[in-house]
Each structure stands twice: as structure tokens, then as C-alpha cells.
Amino acid sequence: MSGMTDSRTTLPARPRSILHVVRQFLPNRGGLEDVVANLAREQARLGHRVRVVTLDRLFSNPDVRLPARERLEGIDIERIPFSGSHRYPLAPSVFRHLGDADLVHVHAVDFFFDALAFARPFHRRPMVATTHGGFFHTNAQSRLKALWFAGPTRLSVRAYAAIVACSESDARMFAPITPGGVTVIPNGVDLDKFAGAASAEPRRALLTIGRFSHNKRLDRLLAAMRALGPGWRLRIVGVPSDVTVEALTAEIDRLGLTETVTLHVGLDVPAIRALIGQSSLFVSASEYEGFGLALIEALSAGLVPVAHPNEAFAWLKRRHPLISLCDFADPATVAGAIRDAYDSLAESRLDPGGANLPAAEDLSAYRWSGVAARYVAVYEAVLTGKDRGAGSSTPR
């Protein structure tokens, strides 16, 4: 089961009205938001009418209410109010925004996933869902999560005409509760956004990109920086989640890393690209990833990745040998792996006839044109009642 083949499909006989439902979206930046935005843009380019329904406040800035309707980066966005925790935000007005949608595409497993499923007999819209790691990004409340997954989630999946996993680990998780199997479509990646942006000269400069959340284990990354000692820099790029900027800053100060570690919050693409241009290595201590989008973006930029061997990163390592994996629970081991990765990069750059190792990785399977085509094939199979064939399938 690879799910990596770039399947092609002919355009549908007529454009479809597609509604994406996702809890957080633009102007917020993160892996989930980027995936939905890129998929929506590509589907619009193919001639479909695409809308996104999302919440009207960002979890990172809950006191600011965003416009109810807005068009950003060519995408029509409708925002709705919510109450309750950001872990399971309640937003029942989503039903008023289904409009003329031919198909509803729900992203992640949360209130939207459950509510739209249980109301399926009333709204009767065909639905597809993408798992995006489910809700197992951390071990917190693991027993409650397991019970919820075996109960409400098992019931909810039955309302969806197709469940799409963005990784094989997700597929293995959802296959036992999904009648008919799970379709695997790895996330697309904007390979042009940071293409070739890494420093032309090797630098002892590390970069990590992602939400400031507990599963990213930024504490372990800071411990590795302390073990590396002087002469190294780390830039942490992202947005606050369940770890605040204040908490991160305090930990950096406590470890005496204020001269070598900097935080960069809420940057746009050009600003991130500029930081990549000052870096040579990408690092991630993340214990859980639904797919590993930031790591693929790092490869496209020419950064050399050193990452924790979570299931998603281990899957990517089997396809991209340039990735180095080591257990970030051991700062000394991580420091050694980072030094080795830097030394290998420096040696390759010293050889005038040597290949640029980062550029040697073939990332073409992640291009959005192919990924969007596979999603359209899933949609068409759902809407026409045909068997799915757009991606690999994990049997029940």
C-alpha cells in the first residue's frame, strides 16, 4: 500500500460545487490550513466552484473576530461563530452554509466531522473526509480519545462516502472502523514556495517550522541546542497553539539560549523564505505528525532534515534517504546527528563535481496538480456511485 502513484483523471462533465469545512483557515498558517488552501486553489483552477467554511476566530488570537465573509488568496471564505474549547469547538450554524454544495469535504476529526455525520439524513449532502491525523497528536487523555474513537467516531465515519487518509499510519488507524476501506492520498506540497531557498553556503544554522504545541516537543529541541554548544543557531518559526510564546521565551531564557535561539511568530511566506536562506538544516522533535508537510517543504528548499522517528517521518525516510532520524529524547545523540548532517553537507559543497544532495530528492509525487486530480477522482466516484479508484485502499 503506497498511495504515492500520481493518478490522473479526466475533468468531470460539469464543474462541481465543492464545500471545504475546516476549523482553522486563512489568515492562520499551519499544515492543515496550507493543505486546504492549496487543494481549494487547485480545484478552482480546474473549474470547480469552491468555498471554505471555518470558524470566525483563530485559536491563537481568540479575542479578534474575523469578517464573516472574505476572499483571501483567491478563495471564498465563510466564517461562523463557535463556543466551547478549541479542542472541540461547537459551531452548529455550519448547517446554514451548505448552500448549493454538490459535495462537502470535511477536514480533520472534530465537531464538524461528527455533527455533519449525524445530521446526514437531514442535509443529505454527499460527504468526503480527510483524517489529518485524527485527534491523536498527543498522548494527553489517551484513554478518553480511544473510547471516543471506538464509539462516536466509529459511528460518524459511516455517514461519509469516502474516508481519505493523508498517510499510511492514518489509514491503519481508521481502516478497522471504516466500512469499505480507507483511500490513501498523501498531502500535496507547494514545491515552488520555498524551492532552492536554503543557504548556498553551509551554515551551522537550524530551522524548525510548525505550531507551538506540545506534540512538537520544542523542549527537546532546545535541549539539543544546549548540547550542541556555541557556534550554532536555531530559528523557531510558527504560531502559538497549546504552547505560548511566553512559555517558550521563558524556557529559552532558563536554558541560557537567548543568544542562539530566536522565535519568529506569524511570518508570511517571503519572510520565512528569507530565514530559510540563512539556514542549512531543518530539525523537528515532533512526536506525532499526520503527514510531515513541513519536512517535505524543507527538502524542497534544500535544507537537510534531522528529525525524530515518529511514524510519519519514518515513512518519509524510507522514500527520502537524505532525512536523518534520531531519538530527540537524548540531547547528546541529537547533537551528534546534527553535527554529522552538517559535516556531510559541507563535504558535498566542497567537491566542485559533487551533486547537491538536497536537490537529488525526487518530490514530484507531492505536486498539487496530481494530488488534486486524485481528490477529484474520489469526488466523482462518490457523486456517480462508482467504485473508488483514485488512491490505494486499505481493506477493513
Secondary structure, DSSP 8 states (H G I E B T S, - for coil): ------------SS--EEEEE-SS-TTS-SHHHHHHHHHHHHHHHTT-EEEEEEESSBTTBTT----SEEEETTEEEEEE--BS-TTS-B-GGGGGG-TT-SEEEEESSSHHHHHHHHTHHHH---EEEE-TTTT-SSSTTHHHHHHHIIIIIHHHHTT-SEEEESSHHHHHHHGGG-TT-EEE------TTTSTT-S-SS--SEEEEES-B-GGG-HHHHHHHHHHH-TT-EEEEEE-BSSS-HHHHHHHHHHTT-TTTEEEEES--HHHHHHHHTT-SEEEE--S--SS-HHHHHHHHHT-EEEE---HHHHHHHHH-TT-EE--TT-HHHHHHHHHHHHHHHHHHHH-TTS--GGGGS--GGG-HHHHHHHHHHHHHHHHHT----SSEEE--
